[in-house]
């Protein structure tokens, strides 16, 4: 069976389809929490964003993050690593108008590879490259803080 309208280049449709799949498999929303402007967990009175997590397996979650006006701001995967929930895998960030701001990959909390970037009107901006070879060096710096 072919799905004409299913296109991995349409992140909102992809998110909808994945969320529907998780619900159909009995993997409902596992957690909702508040995040501050630095995307750290926050109390409701300090929240700038709300994150909804859907469990994929014991260590992996799919997340949707919304601003206080309930606009989707980013989607991505989180993984438990050393007792913390960290970004891992593909992420897509959105402008308040819903257009894509950037998309790329995280490796246990660190951006890696080529990140595609876009202007708010959808025009392509220069890609930004994060050298995967520096991942361990950056991880050491982050862990020492």
CORQUI-V434507 format. One record per run of one state. SS is the DSSP state (H for helix, E for strand, - for the rest). FROM is the first residue (numbers start at 1). TO is the last residue. If there is no record, write none. Layout:
BEGIN
SS,FROM,TO  SS,FROM,TO
END
This chain:
BEGIN
-,1,10  H,11,24  -,25,28  E,29,35  -,36,40  E,41,42  -,43,43  H,44,46  -,47,48  E,49,55  -,56,59  E,60,67  -,68,71  E,72,81  -,82,83  E,84,94  -,95,99  E,100,107  -,108,109  E,110,118  -,119,123  E,124,130  -,131,131  H,132,144  -,145,145
END
